[in-house]
Each structure stands twice: as structure tokens, then as C-alpha cells.
Amino acid sequence: MDPEFWRARWQENRIGFHEGAPNALLVGHFAALGVKPGGRVFVPLCGKSQDMVWLRAQGFTVVGAELSPLAVTQFFAELGMVPEVTPAGPLVRYAAEGVTIFVGDIFALDADTLGPVDAVYDRAALVALPPELRVRYAAHLCALTGAAPQLLVTFEYDQAQHAGPPFAVLEADVRAYYTAAYTLVKARSREVAGGLKGQCPAQESVWRLERPC
């Protein structure tokens, strides 16, 4: 999607996708990835997610990537933290205790700049991308993180009833994007209360993407 679409959403405070509390599927299923205490967790297209606050509170180091500098400045301000801001190639690095966020185009982020990660938590990235970008994103994420284990949250619904975002990402889609790199476990699905944006029935699903044994 046009980056200006997301920048405008933040500028106009049209951020209904932002959850004011940690996602219940993250809280209930992240431990199953087996990330050791102190591990580094990557959160792509992170916004100002409370999920990062929760991960940090569990003792993990959090590293995010986000297009909107406004989202990132709000994140640190709401935590009462003043980040160190430095250039990182074509991106800008915001860093404070236990949290680093790279601001800019995620496709411009490379593995050397990101550094090693122990796991990925994707609640808002894959579902934010239209189908024509998802294959590129999934391949980039695998290369960027060395196919680190991943907790992935998706929505399943009739795309004809809602234009997105968030976009419908069906089980067949997840398998097409990630089967080559991971063993896939669909851990749970739950109905979205009130439907997706009140417009259509939907399920929210959580996947574990694990390295093959």
C-alpha cells in the first residue's frame, strides 16, 4: 500500500487497529515459541503497540520496525522514555532501555542493521499488506531474521464484505508464504467479537512458525 496511507492514518489519529492492551493471543501463546529470557524479539510494523510493552515486561529485548515516526515518538512518550535517535542507513533508529525501533520502509531494513533476533511477533504486518506485497514481505522477513521462530496473528473473513486493511489472510495463504521455511502450527482461532469493524463475521487466528526439526 502507499506509505502515505499509513502516515495519514497516524496524522489524523485514525488508528482503530491500535489495541490499547496486549493482544490476548500473544499473551496466551508466545511462551510456546520457547524464547529464552533476555531473547531479542522483532515486531514488524509495530506502531505504538502495547504488545511491545508486554514483551519487554517479560524480560525480552524488543526491536521493531515502523513506517510512521509519529507512532514511534508517541510510543516512547507514553512510556515516559526519551530515546536516542540516530541514522541507520536509509532508516532512523530510536533506542531506549530494552526497546529499539527502526523508522522507515521495512524493505530497506537489512539483516546487519537489524541484528540477530530470537523470534518474530507479527500481529500487524502481514494483515496490513495487500496480496501483491505479501510474498515479497514473507521472503524479506525470513531473510531478515534468518527464519527465526514466529508467532503470527491473522484474520480470516470474506474479503468481499470488507476491503481491508486488515486484509483476510487464509490458512492456504499462510501455508503458501511460509511452508518452505517453517513447520506451521495453527494454535487457535477465535471469533472476532462484533465482527471485523462491525461489518462482517471474522476469526482471528494465531500461528506458530517453527524451524523444522
PyMOL CGO cylinders between C-alpha atoms (Angstrom):
from pymol import cmd
from pymol.cgo import CYLINDER

trace = [
    CYLINDER, 0.00, 0.00, 0.00, 1.03, 3.61, -0.46, 0.3, 1, 1, 1, 1, 1, 1,
    CYLINDER, 1.03, 3.61, -0.46, 3.14, 4.61, 2.57, 0.3, 1, 1, 1, 1, 1, 1,
    CYLINDER, 3.14, 4.61, 2.57, 1.27, 7.91, 2.66, 0.3, 1, 1, 1, 1, 1, 1,
    CYLINDER, 1.27, 7.91, 2.66, -1.92, 6.00, 3.51, 0.3, 1, 1, 1, 1, 1, 1,
    CYLINDER, -1.92, 6.00, 3.51, -0.41, 4.86, 6.82, 0.3, 1, 1, 1, 1, 1, 1,
    CYLINDER, -0.41, 4.86, 6.82, 1.29, 8.16, 7.58, 0.3, 1, 1, 1, 1, 1, 1,
    CYLINDER, 1.29, 8.16, 7.58, -2.04, 9.91, 7.08, 0.3, 1, 1, 1, 1, 1, 1,
    CYLINDER, -2.04, 9.91, 7.08, -3.80, 7.45, 9.38, 0.3, 1, 1, 1, 1, 1, 1,
    CYLINDER, -3.80, 7.45, 9.38, -1.38, 8.34, 12.18, 0.3, 1, 1, 1, 1, 1, 1,
    CYLINDER, -1.38, 8.34, 12.18, -1.51, 12.08, 11.47, 0.3, 1, 1, 1, 1, 1, 1,
    CYLINDER, -1.51, 12.08, 11.47, -5.32, 12.01, 11.56, 0.3, 1, 1, 1, 1, 1, 1,
    CYLINDER, -5.32, 12.01, 11.56, -5.37, 9.66, 14.58, 0.3, 1, 1, 1, 1, 1, 1,
    CYLINDER, -5.37, 9.66, 14.58, -7.41, 7.11, 12.62, 0.3, 1, 1, 1, 1, 1, 1,
    CYLINDER, -7.41, 7.11, 12.62, -5.76, 4.18, 14.33, 0.3, 1, 1, 1, 1, 1, 1,
    CYLINDER, -5.76, 4.18, 14.33, -8.59, 1.79, 15.12, 0.3, 1, 1, 1, 1, 1, 1,
    CYLINDER, -8.59, 1.79, 15.12, -6.09, -1.01, 14.51, 0.3, 1, 1, 1, 1, 1, 1,
    CYLINDER, -6.09, -1.01, 14.51, -4.20, 0.03, 17.65, 0.3, 1, 1, 1, 1, 1, 1,
    CYLINDER, -4.20, 0.03, 17.65, -5.06, -2.15, 20.64, 0.3, 1, 1, 1, 1, 1, 1,
    CYLINDER, -5.06, -2.15, 20.64, -4.86, -0.43, 24.00, 0.3, 1, 1, 1, 1, 1, 1,
    CYLINDER, -4.86, -0.43, 24.00, -3.82, -3.63, 25.76, 0.3, 1, 1, 1, 1, 1, 1,
    CYLINDER, -3.82, -3.63, 25.76, -1.57, -6.58, 24.94, 0.3, 1, 1, 1, 1, 1, 1,
    CYLINDER, -1.57, -6.58, 24.94, -3.15, -8.97, 22.45, 0.3, 1, 1, 1, 1, 1, 1,
    CYLINDER, -3.15, -8.97, 22.45, -4.63, -11.99, 24.24, 0.3, 1, 1, 1, 1, 1, 1,
    CYLINDER, -4.63, -11.99, 24.24, -3.24, -14.40, 21.64, 0.3, 1, 1, 1, 1, 1, 1,
    CYLINDER, -3.24, -14.40, 21.64, 0.25, -13.04, 22.24, 0.3, 1, 1, 1, 1, 1, 1,
    CYLINDER, 0.25, -13.04, 22.24, -0.11, -13.41, 26.00, 0.3, 1, 1, 1, 1, 1, 1,
    CYLINDER, -0.11, -13.41, 26.00, -1.52, -16.91, 25.71, 0.3, 1, 1, 1, 1, 1, 1,
    CYLINDER, -1.52, -16.91, 25.71, 0.80, -18.36, 23.09, 0.3, 1, 1, 1, 1, 1, 1,
    CYLINDER, 0.80, -18.36, 23.09, 4.15, -16.59, 22.97, 0.3, 1, 1, 1, 1, 1, 1,
    CYLINDER, 4.15, -16.59, 22.97, 5.72, -18.87, 25.59, 0.3, 1, 1, 1, 1, 1, 1,
    CYLINDER, 5.72, -18.87, 25.59, 5.22, -21.83, 23.24, 0.3, 1, 1, 1, 1, 1, 1,
    CYLINDER, 5.22, -21.83, 23.24, 7.97, -20.45, 21.00, 0.3, 1, 1, 1, 1, 1, 1,
    CYLINDER, 7.97, -20.45, 21.00, 10.46, -21.27, 23.75, 0.3, 1, 1, 1, 1, 1, 1,
    CYLINDER, 10.46, -21.27, 23.75, 12.37, -17.97, 23.60, 0.3, 1, 1, 1, 1, 1, 1,
    CYLINDER, 12.37, -17.97, 23.60, 14.90, -17.86, 26.41, 0.3, 1, 1, 1, 1, 1, 1,
    CYLINDER, 14.90, -17.86, 26.41, 14.85, -15.00, 28.95, 0.3, 1, 1, 1, 1, 1, 1,
    CYLINDER, 14.85, -15.00, 28.95, 16.65, -11.98, 27.54, 0.3, 1, 1, 1, 1, 1, 1,
    CYLINDER, 16.65, -11.98, 27.54, 15.93, -13.07, 23.96, 0.3, 1, 1, 1, 1, 1, 1,
    CYLINDER, 15.93, -13.07, 23.96, 15.53, -10.48, 21.22, 0.3, 1, 1, 1, 1, 1, 1,
    CYLINDER, 15.53, -10.48, 21.22, 12.06, -10.28, 19.64, 0.3, 1, 1, 1, 1, 1, 1,
    CYLINDER, 12.06, -10.28, 19.64, 11.36, -8.49, 16.34, 0.3, 1, 1, 1, 1, 1, 1,
    CYLINDER, 11.36, -8.49, 16.34, 7.96, -6.80, 15.86, 0.3, 1, 1, 1, 1, 1, 1,
    CYLINDER, 7.96, -6.80, 15.86, 7.46, -5.68, 12.22, 0.3, 1, 1, 1, 1, 1, 1,
    CYLINDER, 7.46, -5.68, 12.22, 5.16, -2.70, 11.50, 0.3, 1, 1, 1, 1, 1, 1,
    CYLINDER, 5.16, -2.70, 11.50, 4.88, -2.24, 15.24, 0.3, 1, 1, 1, 1, 1, 1,
    CYLINDER, 4.88, -2.24, 15.24, 3.15, 1.14, 15.53, 0.3, 1, 1, 1, 1, 1, 1,
    CYLINDER, 3.15, 1.14, 15.53, 2.98, 2.01, 19.22, 0.3, 1, 1, 1, 1, 1, 1,
    CYLINDER, 2.98, 2.01, 19.22, 1.74, -1.44, 20.18, 0.3, 1, 1, 1, 1, 1, 1,
    CYLINDER, 1.74, -1.44, 20.18, 1.22, -2.39, 23.80, 0.3, 1, 1, 1, 1, 1, 1,
    CYLINDER, 1.22, -2.39, 23.80, 2.44, -5.82, 22.74, 0.3, 1, 1, 1, 1, 1, 1,
    CYLINDER, 2.44, -5.82, 22.74, 5.98, -4.43, 22.81, 0.3, 1, 1, 1, 1, 1, 1,
    CYLINDER, 5.98, -4.43, 22.81, 5.45, -3.18, 26.35, 0.3, 1, 1, 1, 1, 1, 1,
    CYLINDER, 5.45, -3.18, 26.35, 4.27, -6.65, 27.37, 0.3, 1, 1, 1, 1, 1, 1,
    CYLINDER, 4.27, -6.65, 27.37, 7.22, -8.39, 25.71, 0.3, 1, 1, 1, 1, 1, 1,
    CYLINDER, 7.22, -8.39, 25.71, 9.65, -6.01, 27.40, 0.3, 1, 1, 1, 1, 1, 1,
    CYLINDER, 9.65, -6.01, 27.40, 7.97, -6.64, 30.76, 0.3, 1, 1, 1, 1, 1, 1,
    CYLINDER, 7.97, -6.64, 30.76, 8.56, -10.39, 30.29, 0.3, 1, 1, 1, 1, 1, 1,
    CYLINDER, 8.56, -10.39, 30.29, 12.29, -9.70, 30.14, 0.3, 1, 1, 1, 1, 1, 1,
    CYLINDER, 12.29, -9.70, 30.14, 12.77, -9.75, 26.37, 0.3, 1, 1, 1, 1, 1, 1,
    CYLINDER, 12.77, -9.75, 26.37, 14.63, -7.16, 24.34, 0.3, 1, 1, 1, 1, 1, 1,
    CYLINDER, 14.63, -7.16, 24.34, 12.29, -5.71, 21.72, 0.3, 1, 1, 1, 1, 1, 1,
    CYLINDER, 12.29, -5.71, 21.72, 13.22, -4.44, 18.28, 0.3, 1, 1, 1, 1, 1, 1,
    CYLINDER, 13.22, -4.44, 18.28, 10.56, -3.04, 15.96, 0.3, 1, 1, 1, 1, 1, 1,
    CYLINDER, 10.56, -3.04, 15.96, 10.18, -1.58, 12.50, 0.3, 1, 1, 1, 1, 1, 1,
    CYLINDER, 10.18, -1.58, 12.50, 7.63, 1.13, 11.76, 0.3, 1, 1, 1, 1, 1, 1,
    CYLINDER, 7.63, 1.13, 11.76, 6.88, 3.48, 8.88, 0.3, 1, 1, 1, 1, 1, 1,
    CYLINDER, 6.88, 3.48, 8.88, 5.44, 6.37, 10.91, 0.3, 1, 1, 1, 1, 1, 1,
    CYLINDER, 5.44, 6.37, 10.91, 7.80, 8.46, 13.06, 0.3, 1, 1, 1, 1, 1, 1,
    CYLINDER, 7.80, 8.46, 13.06, 4.72, 9.87, 14.84, 0.3, 1, 1, 1, 1, 1, 1,
    CYLINDER, 4.72, 9.87, 14.84, 3.75, 6.38, 16.04, 0.3, 1, 1, 1, 1, 1, 1,
    CYLINDER, 3.75, 6.38, 16.04, 7.24, 5.83, 17.42, 0.3, 1, 1, 1, 1, 1, 1,
    CYLINDER, 7.24, 5.83, 17.42, 7.52, 9.18, 19.16, 0.3, 1, 1, 1, 1, 1, 1,
    CYLINDER, 7.52, 9.18, 19.16, 4.12, 8.55, 20.75, 0.3, 1, 1, 1, 1, 1, 1,
    CYLINDER, 4.12, 8.55, 20.75, 5.22, 5.09, 21.89, 0.3, 1, 1, 1, 1, 1, 1,
    CYLINDER, 5.22, 5.09, 21.89, 8.24, 6.38, 23.77, 0.3, 1, 1, 1, 1, 1, 1,
    CYLINDER, 8.24, 6.38, 23.77, 6.40, 9.42, 25.11, 0.3, 1, 1, 1, 1, 1, 1,
    CYLINDER, 6.40, 9.42, 25.11, 3.61, 7.26, 26.52, 0.3, 1, 1, 1, 1, 1, 1,
    CYLINDER, 3.61, 7.26, 26.52, 6.23, 5.16, 28.30, 0.3, 1, 1, 1, 1, 1, 1,
    CYLINDER, 6.23, 5.16, 28.30, 7.91, 8.29, 29.65, 0.3, 1, 1, 1, 1, 1, 1,
    CYLINDER, 7.91, 8.29, 29.65, 11.13, 7.37, 27.83, 0.3, 1, 1, 1, 1, 1, 1,
    CYLINDER, 11.13, 7.37, 27.83, 13.42, 9.62, 25.81, 0.3, 1, 1, 1, 1, 1, 1,
    CYLINDER, 13.42, 9.62, 25.81, 15.01, 7.57, 23.03, 0.3, 1, 1, 1, 1, 1, 1,
    CYLINDER, 15.01, 7.57, 23.03, 18.39, 8.13, 21.45, 0.3, 1, 1, 1, 1, 1, 1,
    CYLINDER, 18.39, 8.13, 21.45, 17.78, 8.94, 17.78, 0.3, 1, 1, 1, 1, 1, 1,
    CYLINDER, 17.78, 8.94, 17.78, 20.50, 8.09, 15.24, 0.3, 1, 1, 1, 1, 1, 1,
    CYLINDER, 20.50, 8.09, 15.24, 20.66, 7.45, 11.50, 0.3, 1, 1, 1, 1, 1, 1,
    CYLINDER, 20.66, 7.45, 11.50, 20.73, 3.82, 10.37, 0.3, 1, 1, 1, 1, 1, 1,
    CYLINDER, 20.73, 3.82, 10.37, 21.36, 3.95, 6.62, 0.3, 1, 1, 1, 1, 1, 1,
    CYLINDER, 21.36, 3.95, 6.62, 18.05, 4.86, 4.95, 0.3, 1, 1, 1, 1, 1, 1,
    CYLINDER, 18.05, 4.86, 4.95, 16.21, 4.44, 8.26, 0.3, 1, 1, 1, 1, 1, 1,
    CYLINDER, 16.21, 4.44, 8.26, 16.28, 6.19, 11.64, 0.3, 1, 1, 1, 1, 1, 1,
    CYLINDER, 16.28, 6.19, 11.64, 16.99, 4.26, 14.83, 0.3, 1, 1, 1, 1, 1, 1,
    CYLINDER, 16.99, 4.26, 14.83, 15.13, 5.12, 18.05, 0.3, 1, 1, 1, 1, 1, 1,
    CYLINDER, 15.13, 5.12, 18.05, 16.55, 3.34, 21.09, 0.3, 1, 1, 1, 1, 1, 1,
    CYLINDER, 16.55, 3.34, 21.09, 15.87, 3.35, 24.82, 0.3, 1, 1, 1, 1, 1, 1,
    CYLINDER, 15.87, 3.35, 24.82, 16.26, 0.76, 27.54, 0.3, 1, 1, 1, 1, 1, 1,
    CYLINDER, 16.26, 0.76, 27.54, 15.09, -2.58, 26.22, 0.3, 1, 1, 1, 1, 1, 1,
    CYLINDER, 15.09, -2.58, 26.22, 13.46, -1.22, 23.03, 0.3, 1, 1, 1, 1, 1, 1,
    CYLINDER, 13.46, -1.22, 23.03, 14.83, -0.27, 19.62, 0.3, 1, 1, 1, 1, 1, 1,
    CYLINDER, 14.83, -0.27, 19.62, 12.61, 0.78, 16.70, 0.3, 1, 1, 1, 1, 1, 1,
    CYLINDER, 12.61, 0.78, 16.70, 13.78, 1.40, 13.14, 0.3, 1, 1, 1, 1, 1, 1,
    CYLINDER, 13.78, 1.40, 13.14, 11.66, 4.03, 11.37, 0.3, 1, 1, 1, 1, 1, 1,
    CYLINDER, 11.66, 4.03, 11.37, 11.26, 3.85, 7.61, 0.3, 1, 1, 1, 1, 1, 1,
    CYLINDER, 11.26, 3.85, 7.61, 10.49, 1.34, 4.88, 0.3, 1, 1, 1, 1, 1, 1,
    CYLINDER, 10.49, 1.34, 4.88, 10.79, -2.20, 6.26, 0.3, 1, 1, 1, 1, 1, 1,
    CYLINDER, 10.79, -2.20, 6.26, 12.04, -3.35, 2.86, 0.3, 1, 1, 1, 1, 1, 1,
    CYLINDER, 12.04, -3.35, 2.86, 15.03, -1.03, 3.33, 0.3, 1, 1, 1, 1, 1, 1,
    CYLINDER, 15.03, -1.03, 3.33, 15.94, -2.74, 6.61, 0.3, 1, 1, 1, 1, 1, 1,
    CYLINDER, 15.94, -2.74, 6.61, 18.70, -5.33, 6.24, 0.3, 1, 1, 1, 1, 1, 1,
    CYLINDER, 18.70, -5.33, 6.24, 19.87, -8.13, 8.50, 0.3, 1, 1, 1, 1, 1, 1,
    CYLINDER, 19.87, -8.13, 8.50, 23.10, -6.39, 9.50, 0.3, 1, 1, 1, 1, 1, 1,
    CYLINDER, 23.10, -6.39, 9.50, 21.22, -3.28, 10.63, 0.3, 1, 1, 1, 1, 1, 1,
    CYLINDER, 21.22, -3.28, 10.63, 18.55, -5.28, 12.44, 0.3, 1, 1, 1, 1, 1, 1,
    CYLINDER, 18.55, -5.28, 12.44, 21.00, -7.61, 14.15, 0.3, 1, 1, 1, 1, 1, 1,
    CYLINDER, 21.00, -7.61, 14.15, 20.24, -11.17, 15.32, 0.3, 1, 1, 1, 1, 1, 1,
    CYLINDER, 20.24, -11.17, 15.32, 16.77, -11.95, 16.64, 0.3, 1, 1, 1, 1, 1, 1,
    CYLINDER, 16.77, -11.95, 16.64, 15.46, -14.97, 18.51, 0.3, 1, 1, 1, 1, 1, 1,
    CYLINDER, 15.46, -14.97, 18.51, 11.80, -14.69, 17.47, 0.3, 1, 1, 1, 1, 1, 1,
    CYLINDER, 11.80, -14.69, 17.47, 9.31, -12.64, 15.44, 0.3, 1, 1, 1, 1, 1, 1,
    CYLINDER, 9.31, -12.64, 15.44, 5.89, -11.47, 16.58, 0.3, 1, 1, 1, 1, 1, 1,
    CYLINDER, 5.89, -11.47, 16.58, 3.70, -10.38, 13.65, 0.3, 1, 1, 1, 1, 1, 1,
    CYLINDER, 3.70, -10.38, 13.65, 0.24, -9.14, 14.57, 0.3, 1, 1, 1, 1, 1, 1,
    CYLINDER, 0.24, -9.14, 14.57, 0.00, -6.12, 12.31, 0.3, 1, 1, 1, 1, 1, 1,
    CYLINDER, 0.00, -6.12, 12.31, 2.34, -6.56, 9.34, 0.3, 1, 1, 1, 1, 1, 1,
    CYLINDER, 2.34, -6.56, 9.34, 1.17, -9.42, 7.13, 0.3, 1, 1, 1, 1, 1, 1,
    CYLINDER, 1.17, -9.42, 7.13, -2.50, -8.47, 7.56, 0.3, 1, 1, 1, 1, 1, 1,
    CYLINDER, -2.50, -8.47, 7.56, -1.72, -4.85, 6.65, 0.3, 1, 1, 1, 1, 1, 1,
    CYLINDER, -1.72, -4.85, 6.65, -0.33, -5.76, 3.23, 0.3, 1, 1, 1, 1, 1, 1,
    CYLINDER, -0.33, -5.76, 3.23, -2.34, -6.45, 0.07, 0.3, 1, 1, 1, 1, 1, 1,
    CYLINDER, -2.34, -6.45, 0.07, -1.76, -9.83, -1.61, 0.3, 1, 1, 1, 1, 1, 1,
    CYLINDER, -1.76, -9.83, -1.61, 0.68, -8.47, -4.18, 0.3, 1, 1, 1, 1, 1, 1,
    CYLINDER, 0.68, -8.47, -4.18, 3.10, -7.42, -1.41, 0.3, 1, 1, 1, 1, 1, 1,
    CYLINDER, 3.10, -7.42, -1.41, 2.77, -10.40, 0.92, 0.3, 1, 1, 1, 1, 1, 1,
    CYLINDER, 2.77, -10.40, 0.92, 5.02, -12.83, -0.95, 0.3, 1, 1, 1, 1, 1, 1,
    CYLINDER, 5.02, -12.83, -0.95, 7.77, -10.21, -1.06, 0.3, 1, 1, 1, 1, 1, 1,
    CYLINDER, 7.77, -10.21, -1.06, 7.28, -9.38, 2.61, 0.3, 1, 1, 1, 1, 1, 1,
    CYLINDER, 7.28, -9.38, 2.61, 7.34, -13.00, 3.77, 0.3, 1, 1, 1, 1, 1, 1,
    CYLINDER, 7.34, -13.00, 3.77, 10.55, -13.69, 1.85, 0.3, 1, 1, 1, 1, 1, 1,
    CYLINDER, 10.55, -13.69, 1.85, 12.13, -10.49, 3.17, 0.3, 1, 1, 1, 1, 1, 1,
    CYLINDER, 12.13, -10.49, 3.17, 11.17, -11.32, 6.75, 0.3, 1, 1, 1, 1, 1, 1,
    CYLINDER, 11.17, -11.32, 6.75, 12.69, -14.80, 6.51, 0.3, 1, 1, 1, 1, 1, 1,
    CYLINDER, 12.69, -14.80, 6.51, 15.92, -13.40, 5.07, 0.3, 1, 1, 1, 1, 1, 1,
    CYLINDER, 15.92, -13.40, 5.07, 15.99, -10.54, 7.57, 0.3, 1, 1, 1, 1, 1, 1,
    CYLINDER, 15.99, -10.54, 7.57, 15.63, -12.77, 10.62, 0.3, 1, 1, 1, 1, 1, 1,
    CYLINDER, 15.63, -12.77, 10.62, 17.23, -15.99, 9.45, 0.3, 1, 1, 1, 1, 1, 1,
    CYLINDER, 17.23, -15.99, 9.45, 13.76, -17.58, 9.58, 0.3, 1, 1, 1, 1, 1, 1,
    CYLINDER, 13.76, -17.58, 9.58, 13.56, -17.06, 13.34, 0.3, 1, 1, 1, 1, 1, 1,
    CYLINDER, 13.56, -17.06, 13.34, 10.59, -18.75, 15.03, 0.3, 1, 1, 1, 1, 1, 1,
    CYLINDER, 10.59, -18.75, 15.03, 7.49, -16.64, 14.68, 0.3, 1, 1, 1, 1, 1, 1,
    CYLINDER, 7.49, -16.64, 14.68, 4.13, -16.03, 16.32, 0.3, 1, 1, 1, 1, 1, 1,
    CYLINDER, 4.13, -16.03, 16.32, 1.76, -14.81, 13.60, 0.3, 1, 1, 1, 1, 1, 1,
    CYLINDER, 1.76, -14.81, 13.60, -1.75, -13.42, 14.06, 0.3, 1, 1, 1, 1, 1, 1,
    CYLINDER, -1.75, -13.42, 14.06, -4.12, -13.37, 11.07, 0.3, 1, 1, 1, 1, 1, 1,
    CYLINDER, -4.12, -13.37, 11.07, -7.74, -12.57, 10.26, 0.3, 1, 1, 1, 1, 1, 1,
    CYLINDER, -7.74, -12.57, 10.26, -9.98, -14.88, 8.23, 0.3, 1, 1, 1, 1, 1, 1,
    CYLINDER, -9.98, -14.88, 8.23, -13.17, -13.45, 6.72, 0.3, 1, 1, 1, 1, 1, 1,
    CYLINDER, -13.17, -13.45, 6.72, -14.97, -12.86, 3.44, 0.3, 1, 1, 1, 1, 1, 1,
    CYLINDER, -14.97, -12.86, 3.44, -12.83, -10.21, 1.74, 0.3, 1, 1, 1, 1, 1, 1,
    CYLINDER, -12.83, -10.21, 1.74, -15.82, -9.24, -0.43, 0.3, 1, 1, 1, 1, 1, 1,
    CYLINDER, -15.82, -9.24, -0.43, -17.53, -7.86, 2.68, 0.3, 1, 1, 1, 1, 1, 1,
    CYLINDER, -17.53, -7.86, 2.68, -14.64, -5.63, 3.75, 0.3, 1, 1, 1, 1, 1, 1,
    CYLINDER, -14.64, -5.63, 3.75, -11.98, -4.04, 1.58, 0.3, 1, 1, 1, 1, 1, 1,
    CYLINDER, -11.98, -4.04, 1.58, -9.26, -4.08, 4.24, 0.3, 1, 1, 1, 1, 1, 1,
    CYLINDER, -9.26, -4.08, 4.24, -6.93, -3.39, 5.87, 0.3, 1, 1, 1, 1, 1, 1,
    CYLINDER, -6.93, -3.39, 5.87, -6.68, -5.56, 7.86, 0.3, 1, 1, 1, 1, 1, 1,
    CYLINDER, -6.68, -5.56, 7.86, -6.80, -7.98, 4.96, 0.3, 1, 1, 1, 1, 1, 1,
    CYLINDER, -6.80, -7.98, 4.96, -8.03, -11.55, 5.11, 0.3, 1, 1, 1, 1, 1, 1,
    CYLINDER, -8.03, -11.55, 5.11, -5.13, -14.00, 5.28, 0.3, 1, 1, 1, 1, 1, 1,
    CYLINDER, -5.13, -14.00, 5.28, -6.46, -17.53, 4.93, 0.3, 1, 1, 1, 1, 1, 1,
    CYLINDER, -6.46, -17.53, 4.93, -4.81, -20.76, 6.02, 0.3, 1, 1, 1, 1, 1, 1,
    CYLINDER, -4.81, -20.76, 6.02, -3.88, -21.53, 2.42, 0.3, 1, 1, 1, 1, 1, 1,
    CYLINDER, -3.88, -21.53, 2.42, -2.15, -18.14, 2.21, 0.3, 1, 1, 1, 1, 1, 1,
    CYLINDER, -2.15, -18.14, 2.21, -0.07, -18.71, 5.34, 0.3, 1, 1, 1, 1, 1, 1,
    CYLINDER, -0.07, -18.71, 5.34, 1.00, -22.11, 4.07, 0.3, 1, 1, 1, 1, 1, 1,
    CYLINDER, 1.00, -22.11, 4.07, 1.91, -20.71, 0.66, 0.3, 1, 1, 1, 1, 1, 1,
    CYLINDER, 1.91, -20.71, 0.66, 4.05, -17.95, 2.16, 0.3, 1, 1, 1, 1, 1, 1,
    CYLINDER, 4.05, -17.95, 2.16, 5.87, -19.91, 4.86, 0.3, 1, 1, 1, 1, 1, 1,
    CYLINDER, 5.87, -19.91, 4.86, 5.83, -23.69, 4.31, 0.3, 1, 1, 1, 1, 1, 1,
    CYLINDER, 5.83, -23.69, 4.31, 9.24, -23.63, 2.61, 0.3, 1, 1, 1, 1, 1, 1,
    CYLINDER, 9.24, -23.63, 2.61, 10.92, -22.14, 5.70, 0.3, 1, 1, 1, 1, 1, 1,
    CYLINDER, 10.92, -22.14, 5.70, 8.86, -23.37, 8.66, 0.3, 1, 1, 1, 1, 1, 1,
    CYLINDER, 8.86, -23.37, 8.66, 6.81, -26.07, 10.26, 0.3, 1, 1, 1, 1, 1, 1,
    CYLINDER, 6.81, -26.07, 10.26, 3.40, -24.44, 10.71, 0.3, 1, 1, 1, 1, 1, 1,
    CYLINDER, 3.40, -24.44, 10.71, 1.09, -24.94, 13.69, 0.3, 1, 1, 1, 1, 1, 1,
    CYLINDER, 1.09, -24.94, 13.69, -2.30, -23.23, 13.77, 0.3, 1, 1, 1, 1, 1, 1,
    CYLINDER, -2.30, -23.23, 13.77, -2.59, -22.94, 17.54, 0.3, 1, 1, 1, 1, 1, 1,
    CYLINDER, -2.59, -22.94, 17.54, -6.00, -21.32, 17.94, 0.3, 1, 1, 1, 1, 1, 1,
    CYLINDER, -6.00, -21.32, 17.94, -8.80, -19.45, 16.21, 0.3, 1, 1, 1, 1, 1, 1,
    CYLINDER, -8.80, -19.45, 16.21, -11.40, -17.27, 17.90, 0.3, 1, 1, 1, 1, 1, 1,
    CYLINDER, -11.40, -17.27, 17.90, -14.37, -15.27, 16.70, 0.3, 1, 1, 1, 1, 1, 1,
    CYLINDER, -14.37, -15.27, 16.70, -13.83, -11.52, 16.49, 0.3, 1, 1, 1, 1, 1, 1,
    CYLINDER, -13.83, -11.52, 16.49, -16.40, -10.06, 18.91, 0.3, 1, 1, 1, 1, 1, 1,
    CYLINDER, -16.40, -10.06, 18.91, -18.91, -7.98, 16.99, 0.3, 1, 1, 1, 1, 1, 1,
    CYLINDER, -18.91, -7.98, 16.99, -17.31, -8.88, 13.68, 0.3, 1, 1, 1, 1, 1, 1,
    CYLINDER, -17.31, -8.88, 13.68, -14.46, -7.16, 11.87, 0.3, 1, 1, 1, 1, 1, 1,
    CYLINDER, -14.46, -7.16, 11.87, -15.01, -3.43, 12.36, 0.3, 1, 1, 1, 1, 1, 1,
    CYLINDER, -15.01, -3.43, 12.36, -18.65, -4.34, 12.96, 0.3, 1, 1, 1, 1, 1, 1,
    CYLINDER, -18.65, -4.34, 12.96, -19.02, -5.16, 9.26, 0.3, 1, 1, 1, 1, 1, 1,
    CYLINDER, -19.02, -5.16, 9.26, -18.65, -8.92, 8.82, 0.3, 1, 1, 1, 1, 1, 1,
    CYLINDER, -18.65, -8.92, 8.82, -18.03, -12.11, 10.78, 0.3, 1, 1, 1, 1, 1, 1,
    CYLINDER, -18.03, -12.11, 10.78, -14.34, -12.91, 11.18, 0.3, 1, 1, 1, 1, 1, 1,
    CYLINDER, -14.34, -12.91, 11.18, -11.95, -15.16, 13.00, 0.3, 1, 1, 1, 1, 1, 1,
    CYLINDER, -11.95, -15.16, 13.00, -8.62, -14.15, 14.50, 0.3, 1, 1, 1, 1, 1, 1,
    CYLINDER, -8.62, -14.15, 14.50, -6.08, -16.96, 14.34, 0.3, 1, 1, 1, 1, 1, 1,
    CYLINDER, -6.08, -16.96, 14.34, -2.66, -17.44, 15.88, 0.3, 1, 1, 1, 1, 1, 1,
    CYLINDER, -2.66, -17.44, 15.88, 0.07, -19.48, 14.21, 0.3, 1, 1, 1, 1, 1, 1,
    CYLINDER, 0.07, -19.48, 14.21, 3.39, -20.78, 15.46, 0.3, 1, 1, 1, 1, 1, 1,
    CYLINDER, 3.39, -20.78, 15.46, 6.01, -20.83, 12.73, 0.3, 1, 1, 1, 1, 1, 1,
    CYLINDER, 6.01, -20.83, 12.73, 8.75, -23.12, 13.93, 0.3, 1, 1, 1, 1, 1, 1,
    CYLINDER, 8.75, -23.12, 13.93, 12.05, -24.19, 12.47, 0.3, 1, 1, 1, 1, 1, 1,
    CYLINDER, 12.05, -24.19, 12.47, 11.83, -27.74, 11.08, 0.3, 1, 1, 1, 1, 1, 1,
    CYLINDER, 11.83, -27.74, 11.08, 13.40, -30.33, 13.37, 0.3, 1, 1, 1, 1, 1, 1,
]
cmd.load_cgo(trace, "trace")
